Amino acid sequence: MARLAIAAMAAAGLLAMGSPAVAQSPHGTPPGLLKKKGPPPPTGNTSRASADGVGGAGPARVRSLGVWLDDATAMAPGEGWLTVSLQRWSSPVGSGTDAPVFDVIGGVTSRFHAFASVPYSRTSYTGLPSSGELGTVYLGGKFVLRAPEDKAIGLAISPAIEILSPSAIVDTGYSRVNAVLPVNAEWRHDRTRVYGSTGLFTRGAYFLGGAVEQTLTDRLVATGALSQAWATDRDALADEIGLRTSRTDLSGSVVWIAAPQLMLFASGARTISELDADATRFAISFGASMNLYRPGRRLPIKKP
């Protein structure tokens, strides 16, 4: 039952680091290290169960949670980044690997960039055969309402479409296509950034999360993040199988800026609230973020 929840942790792993903005005092973290959380697929004990928790012939919605973490920085017009990563995760009911995960971000104007996150997921649950499929896909854009400056708070919105993986909707009643509606804020000073997001997943979850990013050296950046998610409603089936109505997650990452065009990162995350089938025992990610600018066109990155 934890797979969609972890797909989002994977998503908060790849977008939360934000997107380095050329000529805007970029924070030096790879586009795509912020990941979102989606709903979990059925684990077998929810299959063919009715919404009141009594076995039946029709599908039922099962409680799901989700998290989105982002900043208020957009990339420069024409700038593009590709992030390729691998994530290994474990939950109380199974484990899996998301590999490869592709995240693409492209600047359109000084205040808007578009993004896409596409993973391939392999999962293994207790009592079920292992399987592989296209994971939960996110497509969207970030609109900067007020750009962050030194000691001034920036604001942005980053609406996205969530396309759930095929297994995530089996016998749950979820629509495969949903919306994510986050509002992001960011504050900068010297070599420190603080940013966070709040909003909702239209499939039935709302969230609040924040992160502190510290530039340790010209090439090394560390980030810690804390997030909270809540279900928008209760249902008897979720109560019956012991799913909680909220979850708290902690994550951290380290980024090494190997070159202006290349960043390498590692991140880890886990649920720190009481574990249920929708929780994450651990999730670790490794990856590289590459600048797609053609040689000679890229503006120099300003140091924080």
C-alpha positions in Angstrom: 0.0 0.0 0.0 3.0 2.3 0.2 4.0 2.5 -3.4 2.3 5.7 -4.4 3.3 7.3 -1.2 6.9 6.5 -2.0 6.5 7.6 -5.6 5.8 11.0 -4.2 8.8 10.8 -1.8 10.7 10.1 -5.0 9.1 13.2 -6.4 10.0 15.2 -3.4 13.5 13.9 -3.9 13.8 15.3 -7.4 12.0 18.7 -7.3 12.6 19.9 -3.8 16.1 20.9 -4.6 14.7 23.3 -6.9 16.1 24.5 -10.2 19.3 26.5 -10.5 18.4 29.8 -12.1 21.1 31.2 -14.3 22.1 34.8 -13.5 19.7 34.8 -10.5 22.1 33.8 -7.7 21.2 30.1 -8.3 21.3 27.9 -5.2 23.3 25.2 -6.9 20.9 22.3 -6.4 19.8 20.1 -9.2 16.5 20.5 -10.9 14.5 17.5 -10.0 15.8 16.8 -6.5 12.3 17.5 -5.1 9.9 14.7 -5.2 6.2 14.4 -4.8 4.2 11.7 -3.1 1.3 9.9 -4.7 -1.3 7.4 -3.5 -0.4 3.8 -2.9 -1.6 1.0 -5.0 -3.7 -1.8 -3.5 -1.8 -4.4 -1.5 -4.2 -7.2 -2.0 -6.2 -6.8 1.3 -8.0 -3.9 -0.3 -8.9 -5.6 -3.5 -12.7 -5.8 -4.4 -13.7 -4.2 -1.1 -16.5 -1.7 -0.7 -16.2 1.7 0.8 -17.7 0.7 4.1 -15.1 -2.0 4.6 -17.4 -4.9 3.7 -16.4 -7.1 0.8 -18.2 -6.2 -2.4 -18.1 -6.2 -6.1 -17.2 -2.6 -6.7 -14.0 -0.6 -6.3 -13.5 1.7 -3.4 -11.2 4.7 -2.7 -8.5 4.0 -0.2 -6.9 6.8 1.8 -3.8 8.2 0.2 -1.4 11.0 1.1 0.9 13.2 -0.9 3.7 15.8 -0.5 5.1 18.5 -2.8 8.1 20.6 -1.9 9.4 23.4 -4.2 10.9 26.9 -4.1 10.0 30.2 -5.8 12.9 30.3 -8.3 12.4 29.9 -12.1 15.1 29.1 -14.7 16.3 31.6 -17.2 14.5 31.7 -20.6 15.9 28.9 -22.8 17.8 27.2 -20.1 17.2 23.4 -19.8 18.3 20.7 -17.3 18.0 16.9 -17.4 18.2 15.0 -14.2 18.6 11.2 -14.3 18.4 9.3 -11.0 17.8 6.0 -9.2 15.8 5.5 -6.1 15.5 2.5 -3.8 12.7 2.4 -1.2 11.2 0.2 1.4 7.8 0.2 3.2 6.2 -2.1 5.8 4.5 -4.1 3.0 7.1 -4.1 0.2 10.0 -2.5 -1.5 11.0 -1.3 -4.9 13.4 0.6 -7.2 12.6 3.6 -9.4 15.2 3.5 -12.2 15.6 5.3 -14.4 13.8 8.5 -13.3 14.0 11.3 -15.8 13.3 14.9 -14.8 13.3 17.6 -17.4 13.0 21.4 -16.7 13.0 24.1 -19.3 12.9 27.9 -18.9 10.3 29.6 -21.0 10.3 33.2 -19.6 12.1 34.9 -16.7 9.1 33.9 -14.5 8.0 30.6 -15.9 9.5 27.2 -16.6 7.9 23.8 -17.5 8.8 20.4 -16.1 8.2 16.7 -16.5 9.0 13.8 -14.2 8.9 10.3 -15.7 10.0 7.2 -13.7 10.1 3.5 -14.4 9.2 1.5 -11.3 9.9 -2.0 -10.2 8.0 -3.2 -7.1 7.8 -6.3 -4.9 5.1 -6.8 -2.3 4.6 -9.6 0.3 2.6 -12.3 -1.3 2.5 -10.8 -4.8 4.9 -11.3 -7.8 7.4 -8.6 -8.6 6.3 -6.2 -11.4 7.6 -3.4 -13.5 5.8 -0.5 -15.1 5.8 3.2 -16.0 5.5 4.9 -12.6 3.5 8.0 -11.7 4.2 10.9 -14.1 4.1 14.6 -13.3 3.7 17.3 -15.9 3.5 21.0 -15.0 5.0 24.4 -14.8 6.2 27.0 -12.2 4.9 30.6 -12.3 6.9 33.0 -10.2 4.6 35.7 -8.7 7.4 37.5 -6.9 11.1 36.6 -7.4 13.1 35.9 -4.2 15.8 38.4 -3.4 18.2 38.8 -0.5 16.0 38.9 2.7 12.9 39.3 0.6 10.3 36.5 0.3 9.6 35.1 -3.1 6.2 33.5 -4.1 5.4 31.0 -6.8 2.7 28.5 -7.8 3.6 25.2 -9.6 0.4 23.5 -10.8 0.9 20.0 -12.2 -1.0 17.1 -13.7 -0.4 13.8 -11.9 -0.8 10.6 -14.1 -1.0 7.6 -11.8 0.7 4.3 -12.7 -1.7 1.6 -13.9 -1.3 -0.5 -10.6 -2.1 2.6 -8.5 -5.7 2.7 -9.5 -6.7 -1.0 -9.5 -9.7 -1.5 -7.2 -9.3 1.9 -5.6 -11.7 4.1 -7.5 -9.0 6.7 -8.1 -9.0 8.6 -11.4 -5.7 8.1 -13.2 -5.3 11.8 -14.0 -5.4 14.2 -11.0 -4.1 17.7 -10.3 -1.5 19.0 -7.8 -1.9 22.7 -6.7 1.0 23.9 -4.6 1.9 27.4 -3.4 5.7 28.0 -2.8 7.6 30.5 -0.8 11.4 31.2 -0.6 13.7 33.3 1.5 17.4 33.9 0.8 20.3 35.4 2.8 24.0 35.0 2.1 24.6 31.2 1.6 21.3 30.1 3.1 17.9 29.4 1.5 14.7 28.6 3.3 11.7 27.4 1.2 8.5 25.5 1.4 5.2 24.6 -0.1 1.6 24.0 0.9 -1.4 22.9 -1.2 -3.4 19.9 -2.2 -3.7 16.8 -4.4 -7.2 16.7 -5.9 -7.4 12.9 -5.3 -7.7 13.6 -1.6 -4.7 15.0 0.3 -3.2 18.3 1.4 0.3 19.0 2.6 2.8 21.4 4.2 6.6 21.2 3.9 9.7 23.2 4.4 13.4 23.0 3.8 16.7 24.7 4.8 19.5 24.7 2.3 23.1 25.7 3.2 25.9 26.3 0.7 28.9 24.8 2.5 31.5 25.5 -0.1 31.6 26.7 -3.7 30.9 23.1 -4.7 29.0 21.5 -1.9 25.3 22.2 -0.8 23.4 20.4 1.9 19.6 20.5 2.5 17.3 19.2 5.2 13.5 19.0 4.8 10.4 18.2 6.9 6.9 17.6 5.5 3.5 16.8 6.8 0.6 15.3 4.8 -3.1 14.8 5.7 -6.0 13.0 4.1 -8.9 15.2 3.2 -11.5 12.7 4.4 -11.8 9.5 6.3 -13.1 6.2 5.0 -14.0 2.9 6.7 -11.9 0.8 4.4 -8.7 2.7 5.2 -9.5 2.6 8.9 -10.1 -1.1 8.7 -6.6 -1.8 7.3 -4.9 0.6 9.7 -4.0 3.5 7.5 -3.4 6.8 9.3 -5.0 10.1 8.3 -1.6 11.9 8.4 2.1 11.3 8.0 5.4 13.2 8.8 8.5 12.7 6.7 12.1 13.8 7.1 14.6 14.0 4.3 18.1 15.3 3.6 20.4 15.6 0.6 23.9 16.6 -0.4 24.8 18.1 -3.8 28.3 18.3 -5.3 28.7 20.8 -8.1 31.2 19.0 -10.3 31.1 21.7 -13.0 28.7 24.5 -14.1 27.0 22.0 -16.4 26.9 19.0 -14.0 25.7 18.4 -10.4 25.8 15.0 -8.6 23.5 14.3 -5.6 22.5 11.8 -3.0 19.5 12.0 -0.8 17.7 10.0 1.9 14.2 10.1 3.5 12.0 8.2 5.9 8.6 8.5 7.7 9.2 9.7 11.3 5.6 9.4 12.4 4.0 6.0 13.3 4.5 3.5 10.5 1.6 2.1 8.5 1.3 0.5 5.1 1.4 3.9 3.6 4.7 4.9 5.3 8.4 4.9 4.1 10.9 2.9 6.1 13.6 4.4 3.9 14.1 5.9 0.5 17.6 6.7 -0.9 18.3 8.4 -4.2 21.4 9.0 -6.3 21.6 11.0 -9.5 23.1 13.5 -11.8 21.7 16.8 -13.2 23.0 18.1 -16.5 22.7 21.5 -18.1 21.4 21.2 -21.6 22.5 24.7 -22.8 24.5 24.6 -26.0 28.2 25.6 -25.5 28.7 29.3 -25.7 25.2 30.2 -24.8 25.2 29.6 -21.1 25.4 32.6 -18.8 27.9 32.4 -15.9 26.5 31.2 -12.6 26.8 33.8 -9.9 28.0 32.6 -6.5 25.6 33.0 -3.6 
